[in-house]
Amino acid sequence: MVGRFLGQPSDSPRPALVLLKDITKRFPGVVANDHVTFELRPGEVHALLGENGAGKTTLMNILYGLYRPDSGEIWVKGERVDIRSPRDAIRLGIGMVHQHFKLVLPHTVAENVALGLAGMPFWAPARAVAQKLRELSQRYGLPVDPERRVWELSAGEQQRVEILKALIRGAEVLILDEPTSVLTPQEAQELFKVLARMKAEGHGIIFISHKLDEVLAVADRITVMRRGKVVGTVLAQDTNKAELARMMVGREVVFRFTKTVCQPGEEALSVRDLYVRDDRGLWALKGVSFGVCRGEILGIAGIAGNGQRELVEVLTGLRPAERGKILLLGRDVTNRSPRLLSDLGCAHVPEERIRMGIVPGLSVEENLILKRHHREPFCWGGFLQTWAIRAFAQKAVEEYGIMTPSLRTPAKLLSGGNIQRLILARELSGKPVVVIAAHPTYGLDVGATEQIRQLLLRQREEGAAVLLVSEDLEEIMELADRIAVMFRGEIMGIVAAGEATLEEIGLMMAGERRPVSVRGEGT
């Protein structure tokens, strides 16, 4: 063991800001937290790691008053407390910044902060908090204009509002859930500077993340959970990525994949001067052009909301194009149906697994044949062939490592990682020409992430053209051969992955344009 296990909380010379002691929480059929003890000290960042379903979120929901523990004790600043609601947590100095921000978009920053804040005057409450907001902004290096409306702010600025909202309520403990998932690299570095200032003032920060490099950079201590239990707590300075991953999943995890030199074949997918509207009728894509060849992965980077979702939808037949062309192996497939695109060899791994990737009430085996249920050998003379479906499903479950009690288990009962494996098994088993994968590892633990990345690389090796849309820059840099960066519906530039730097990618994500290569333009 590289990391050194620490003693019980009582061994610490400093009193704990928060002590969750022997917490147990059960849900029907599962023990989410099994006698968990977790301590947060003043002036530290304590990271919480674990696979999906390890119990991290449940534990933090208990601390923030969203759940009640079945047994165990909660201590805050040396006093045992009973937290029945988020209001109790806020009163005790506990704040939480959720992964998906809880802001009212049409309102101003000051109006959002004033909402629910005790002691506000009936008239013009936003004006009353504006000056305090400016003071806190300057004190912690969180620049934000109290008069601006939230919808005008970038993701990083919205996160600052959430942090300020917690601080103005007197939070001494701040829970950050996946805080960098929507930030550019530059914004993430600014956040880490803010956390350093908060530490210096004695605040305690609980940092939940799947990004091990960030955890090691920002945390003082790291607690790892697996299957509802604490595996151990280690000092960040005494451990490394490999050891943390081993603690999380119970085995070695590959972080660096062996990737052959890209030898692109014919252009499989070509996008030319594409214009697409979003759900509000505004332009989501404005003149987007690029090409993806067989045997290569083109990564699409960018902060969420810059046209990536609309791009995936128009390429898979789910959204109409106003102008431009989409070519699949030279054939014009603009505004053609999803079934035709699938029949021509276009695989789609959607961003929303439950809503778009599966039919939750159908069984595992039924979900595995959704796109080919009308073709042989699964259908003959208008009737489904149960034996063929079952044989195919059994093989897919074994090959892709889908953990399911039965082939007839409803897909909605599988974990997130296993749902994603099911989707990949269905989409990739037909030897696709083009694979369009949107955020394929989002929210998954390191074990599931490792397997899914290997599957995408295998498709590249087998000659498929892979379009990888992801907000995880580490994933993009690791897997892609070329990287295209989107900002407000346009391509800011396309660079070779081996030549790209995080700083350059981050600048393009923030709107700085660079020349696009001829092949990148899809001409």
LOSE-105454 format. One line per 8 residues: number of its first residue (from 0); their letters; for each residue x negated, y negated, z negated of C-alpha. Coordinates in steps of 0.2 Angstrom, whole numbers. Each point is the difference from the previous one (the first is absolute). Last residue first. Layout:
<nukols>
NUM = A = X:Y:Z ~ ...
</nukols>
This chain:
<nukols>
522 = TGEGRVSV = 67:-97:240 ~ 4:6:-17 ~ -7:-16:-8 ~ -12:10:-11 ~ -8:7:16 ~ -3:-18:5 ~ -7:-5:-17 ~ 9:-12:-11
514 = PRREGAMM = -9:-17:-5 ~ 2:-5:-18 ~ 15:-7:-9 ~ 0:-6:-18 ~ 18:3:-8 ~ -3:7:-17 ~ -1:18:6 ~ -13:-6:12
506 = LGIEELTA = -10:-7:-15 ~ 2:16:-9 ~ -7:10:14 ~ -15:-10:2 ~ -3:1:-19 ~ 3:18:0 ~ -13:2:13 ~ 2:8:17
498 = EGAAVIGM = -14:7:11 ~ 3:18:-2 ~ 19:-2:1 ~ -1:-8:17 ~ 9:-16:0 ~ 17:-6:7 ~ 6:-18:-4 ~ 13:-11:-7
490 = IEGRFMVA = 14:10:8 ~ 17:-9:-2 ~ 16:2:-10 ~ -4:-11:-14 ~ -18:7:-3 ~ -5:17:7 ~ -18:7:0 ~ -5:13:12
482 = IRDALEMI = -14:13:-6 ~ -9:12:12 ~ -7:17:-4 ~ 12:2:-15 ~ -1:12:-15 ~ -12:-7:-13 ~ 2:-18:3 ~ 19:1:1
474 = EELDESVL = 1:10:-15 ~ -11:-12:-10 ~ 11:-14:7 ~ 16:7:-7 ~ 14:-10:7 ~ 2:14:14 ~ 6:2:17 ~ -9:15:9
466 = LVAAGEER = 3:2:18 ~ -8:17:5 ~ -3:6:18 ~ 0:19:0 ~ -15:9:6 ~ -2:15:-12 ~ -14:-10:-10 ~ 12:-15:-2
458 = QRLLLQRI = 14:12:-7 ~ -13:7:-12 ~ -4:-17:-6 ~ 18:-3:-4 ~ 1:17:-10 ~ -16:-5:-10 ~ 8:-16:-5 ~ 16:9:-6
450 = QETAGVDL = -11:12:-10 ~ -10:-13:-9 ~ 15:-11:-3 ~ 10:15:-8 ~ -15:3:-12 ~ -3:-19:-4 ~ 18:-4:-5 ~ 13:-6:12
442 = GYTPHAAI = 8:-18:-1 ~ -4:-3:19 ~ -9:14:8 ~ 8:0:17 ~ 3:-19:1 ~ 7:1:17 ~ -6:14:11 ~ 3:0:19
434 = VVVPKGSL = -7:16:8 ~ -2:0:18 ~ -2:16:12 ~ 8:11:-13 ~ -4:18:-3 ~ 17:6:-5 ~ -5:4:-18 ~ -5:-18:-4
426 = ERALILRQ = 17:-8:-3 ~ 8:14:-10 ~ -15:4:-10 ~ -4:-19:-3 ~ 18:-2:-6 ~ -1:15:-12 ~ -17:-6:-6 ~ 8:-17:-4
418 = INGGSLLK = 14:8:-10 ~ -13:10:-9 ~ -10:-16:-5 ~ 16:-9:-6 ~ 5:15:-11 ~ 14:12:7 ~ 18:-1:-6 ~ 6:-10:14
410 = APTRLSPT = -5:14:12 ~ 14:11:-6 ~ -7:17:-4 ~ 4:13:13 ~ -18:3:5 ~ -3:4:-19 ~ -8:-6:-15 ~ -10:-13:10
402 = MIGYEEVA = -18:-5:1 ~ -4:-5:18 ~ -18:6:3 ~ 0:-5:18 ~ -4:17:7 ~ 10:10:-12 ~ 16:-11:1 ~ -2:0:19
394 = KQAFARIA = -1:19:2 ~ 15:2:-11 ~ 10:-13:9 ~ -4:8:17 ~ 5:17:-6 ~ 16:-7:-8 ~ 5:-10:16 ~ -3:15:11
386 = WTQLFGGW = 10:12:-11 ~ 15:-13:-2 ~ 2:-2:19 ~ 12:-15:1 ~ 14:2:13 ~ 3:-10:16 ~ -5:14:11 ~ -17:2:-8
378 = CFPERHHR = -7:-12:-13 ~ -15:1:-11 ~ -11:8:14 ~ 5:-10:10 ~ 6:-18:-1 ~ 14:-9:-9 ~ -8:2:-17 ~ -16:-8:6
370 = KLILNEEV = 0:-17:-9 ~ 8:6:-16 ~ -10:16:-1 ~ -9:-2:-16 ~ 14:-9:-8 ~ 11:16:2 ~ -14:10:-8 ~ -2:-11:-15
362 = SLGPVIGM = 19:-1:-3 ~ 12:-14:4 ~ 6:-12:-13 ~ -15:-12:2 ~ 1:-2:19 ~ -19:-4:3 ~ -12:-13:6 ~ 12:-15:2
354 = RIREEPVH = 8:-3:-17 ~ -11:11:-11 ~ -17:-2:8 ~ 1:-19:4 ~ -16:-4:9 ~ 4:12:14 ~ -11:14:7 ~ 5:0:18
346 = ACGLDSLL = -7:12:13 ~ 1:-5:19 ~ -1:15:11 ~ 12:-3:15 ~ 14:9:-9 ~ -3:-12:-15 ~ 1:-15:11 ~ 16:7:8
338 = RPSRNTVD = 8:3:-17 ~ -5:-17:-6 ~ 10:-8:15 ~ -8:-11:13 ~ -2:-19:-3 ~ -17:0:10 ~ -5:17:5 ~ -10:-4:16
330 = RGLLLIKG = -11:15:4 ~ -19:-3:1 ~ -3:13:-13 ~ 13:-8:-12 ~ 2:-19:6 ~ 8:-13:-10 ~ 4:-16:9 ~ 4:-18:-3
322 = REAPRLGT = 15:-10:-4 ~ 15:0:-12 ~ -5:17:-7 ~ 14:11:-9 ~ -2:8:-17 ~ 0:18:-5 ~ -8:7:16 ~ -17:6:-8
314 = LVEVLERQ = -11:-14:6 ~ 14:-13:-4 ~ 1:6:-18 ~ -19:1:-3 ~ -2:-18:6 ~ 15:-6:-10 ~ -8:7:-16 ~ -17:-8:4
306 = GNGAIGAI = 7:-17:4 ~ -9:-10:-13 ~ 11:5:-15 ~ -13:10:-9 ~ -18:-6:0 ~ -10:5:15 ~ -9:15:8 ~ 4:10:15
298 = GLIEGRCV = -12:14:2 ~ -4:8:17 ~ -5:18:-2 ~ -8:8:15 ~ 0:17:10 ~ 13:-5:13 ~ 0:-19:3 ~ 9:-14:-9
290 = GFSVGKLA = 4:-16:9 ~ 4:-18:-6 ~ 11:-15:4 ~ 12:-10:-12 ~ 7:-15:9 ~ 10:-6:-16 ~ 7:13:-11 ~ 12:-4:-14
282 = WLGRDDRV = 9:-14:9 ~ 15:-5:-10 ~ 17:8:2 ~ 3:3:-18 ~ -3:19:1 ~ -17:-4:9 ~ -2:-4:19 ~ -13:8:12
274 = YLDRVSLA = -12:-6:13 ~ -13:12:7 ~ -13:-7:12 ~ -6:18:5 ~ 0:15:-11 ~ -9:15:7 ~ 0:17:-8 ~ -9:15:7
266 = EEGPQCVT = -15:-8:8 ~ -11:14:7 ~ -14:6:-11 ~ -9:-8:-14 ~ -17:8:-6 ~ 0:-5:-18 ~ -16:6:-9 ~ 5:14:-12
258 = KTFRFVVE = 7:-3:-17 ~ -6:8:-16 ~ 12:-7:-14 ~ -7:-9:-15 ~ 12:0:-15 ~ 1:19:-2 ~ 9:5:-16 ~ -7:13:-12
250 = RGVMMRAL = 13:9:-12 ~ 11:-4:-14 ~ 11:-13:8 ~ -3:-15:-11 ~ -15:5:-9 ~ -9:5:16 ~ 5:-17:8 ~ -8:-9:-15
242 = EAKNTDQA = -16:10:1 ~ -2:-3:19 ~ 4:-18:-2 ~ -13:-3:-13 ~ -2:0:-19 ~ -10:-8:-15 ~ 2:-19:5 ~ 19:3:1
234 = LVTGVVKG = 0:7:-18 ~ 11:15:-1 ~ 17:6:-7 ~ 5:18:2 ~ 12:12:8 ~ 16:-9:-7 ~ 15:10:3 ~ 15:-2:11
226 = RRMVTIRD = -6:12:14 ~ -17:-9:1 ~ -5:-17:-8 ~ -16:-9:1 ~ -4:-14:-12 ~ -14:-12:6 ~ -9:-13:-10 ~ -8:-16:4
218 = AVALVEDL = 8:-2:17 ~ -3:-12:14 ~ -13:8:12 ~ 4:18:-5 ~ 18:-2:3 ~ -3:-9:16 ~ -10:14:7 ~ 13:13:-6
210 = KHSIFIIG = 14:-8:10 ~ 16:9:-6 ~ 4:-14:-13 ~ 7:-4:-17 ~ -9:-13:-9 ~ 5:-3:-18 ~ -6:-17:-6 ~ -4:-7:-17
202 = HGEAKMRA = -2:-18:-3 ~ -14:-7:-11 ~ -4:-16:8 ~ -15:7:9 ~ 11:15:7 ~ 12:-13:8 ~ -15:-9:9 ~ -6:17:6
194 = LVKFLEQA = 17:5:6 ~ 1:-17:10 ~ -17:5:8 ~ 7:17:5 ~ 15:-9:8 ~ -11:-10:10 ~ -9:15:6 ~ 16:8:5
186 = EQPTLVST = 5:-16:10 ~ -16:1:10 ~ 3:19:4 ~ 17:-4:6 ~ 14:4:-12 ~ 16:10:1 ~ -6:16:-9 ~ -11:-10:-12
178 = PEDLILVE = 10:0:-16 ~ 5:19:0 ~ 10:-3:-16 ~ -8:-14:-11 ~ 6:1:-18 ~ -5:-16:-9 ~ -2:-1:-19 ~ -2:-17:-9
170 = AGRILAKL = 16:-6:9 ~ 6:-17:-6 ~ 15:-3:11 ~ -11:-12:10 ~ -12:14:3 ~ 13:12:7 ~ 7:-12:13 ~ -18:-5:4
162 = IEVRQQEG = -4:18:4 ~ 15:1:11 ~ -3:-17:9 ~ -18:6:3 ~ 7:16:8 ~ 10:-11:12 ~ -16:-10:5 ~ -8:17:4
154 = ASLEWVRR = 15:5:10 ~ 0:-16:10 ~ 12:-14:-5 ~ 14:-8:11 ~ 13:12:-6 ~ -4:-5:-18 ~ 5:-18:3 ~ -13:-13:-4
146 = EPDVPLGY = 3:-13:-14 ~ -11:9:-13 ~ -15:-1:12 ~ -12:15:-4 ~ -18:1:-5 ~ -3:14:-12 ~ -18:-4:-7 ~ 5:4:-18
138 = RQSLERLK = 0:-17:-8 ~ 5:-9:16 ~ 15:10:3 ~ 4:0:-18 ~ 0:-19:0 ~ 10:-1:16 ~ 13:12:-7 ~ 2:-10:-16
130 = QAVARAPA = 4:-16:11 ~ 13:9:10 ~ 9:8:-14 ~ 11:-14:-5 ~ 3:-4:18 ~ 7:17:3 ~ 12:-2:-14 ~ 9:-14:9
122 = WFPMGALG = 15:-2:-11 ~ 4:14:-13 ~ -16:-2:-9 ~ -11:15:-1 ~ -4:8:-17 ~ -1:18:5 ~ -6:4:18 ~ 13:10:9
114 = LAVNEAVT = -3:-8:16 ~ -13:-15:-3 ~ -14:10:9 ~ 11:2:16 ~ 6:-18:0 ~ -18:-6:-2 ~ -6:11:15 ~ 14:-7:11
106 = HPLVLKFH = 16:11:4 ~ 4:8:17 ~ -11:15:-4 ~ 7:5:-18 ~ -15:9:-7 ~ -2:18:-7 ~ -16:5:9 ~ -1:18:6
98 = QHVMGIGL = -15:7:-9 ~ 6:-7:-16 ~ -9:-13:-10 ~ 4:4:-19 ~ -1:-11:-15 ~ -1:5:-19 ~ -1:-13:-13 ~ 12:7:-13
90 = RIADRPSR = 14:-11:6 ~ -3:7:18 ~ 1:18:-6 ~ 16:-4:-9 ~ 8:-8:16 ~ -7:15:10 ~ 12:11:-11 ~ 1:11:-15
82 = IDVREGKV = -18:-2:-6 ~ -1:6:-18 ~ -16:-6:-9 ~ -14:6:-11 ~ -11:-14:-5 ~ -19:-1:3 ~ 0:-12:15 ~ 14:10:8
74 = WIEGSDPR = 3:18:-5 ~ 11:12:9 ~ 4:17:-8 ~ 4:18:6 ~ 16:9:5 ~ 14:1:13 ~ -7:-17:7 ~ 12:-13:6
66 = YLGYLINM = -2:-6:18 ~ 1:-18:8 ~ -8:-8:-16 ~ -16:-5:7 ~ -11:12:-10 ~ 12:14:5 ~ 0:-5:19 ~ -19:0:-2
58 = LTTKGAGN = 0:18:-6 ~ 13:5:14 ~ -11:-8:13 ~ -16:10:-5 ~ 9:17:-2 ~ -11:11:12 ~ 14:0:13 ~ -11:-7:13
50 = EGLLAHVE = -18:4:-5 ~ -8:-10:-14 ~ -9:-15:-5 ~ 3:-14:-14 ~ -13:-14:-1 ~ -4:-9:-16 ~ -6:-18:3 ~ -7:-7:-16
42 = GPRLEFTV = 1:-15:-11 ~ 11:6:-14 ~ 1:19:0 ~ 13:12:9 ~ 3:17:-7 ~ 8:15:8 ~ 7:16:-9 ~ 11:12:10
34 = HDNAVVGP = 9:14:-9 ~ 7:7:17 ~ 6:-13:11 ~ 11:4:15 ~ 6:17:-7 ~ 10:7:14 ~ 16:10:3 ~ 12:-14:-5
26 = FRKTIDKL = -10:-15:-6 ~ -12:1:-15 ~ -10:-14:-8 ~ -13:3:-13 ~ -12:-13:-7 ~ -13:5:-13 ~ -5:-18:-4 ~ 1:-14:12
18 = LVLAPRPS = -11:-13:-7 ~ 0:-18:6 ~ -11:-15:-5 ~ -12:12:-9 ~ -10:-6:-15 ~ -18:-2:4 ~ -13:11:-9 ~ 7:15:10
10 = DSPQGLFR = 0:17:-9 ~ 18:-1:-3 ~ 4:1:19 ~ -7:18:-1 ~ -17:3:8 ~ -6:-2:17 ~ -4:13:13 ~ -16:-4:10
2 = GVM = 1:0:19 ~ -12:11:10 ~ 8:17:-6
</nukols>
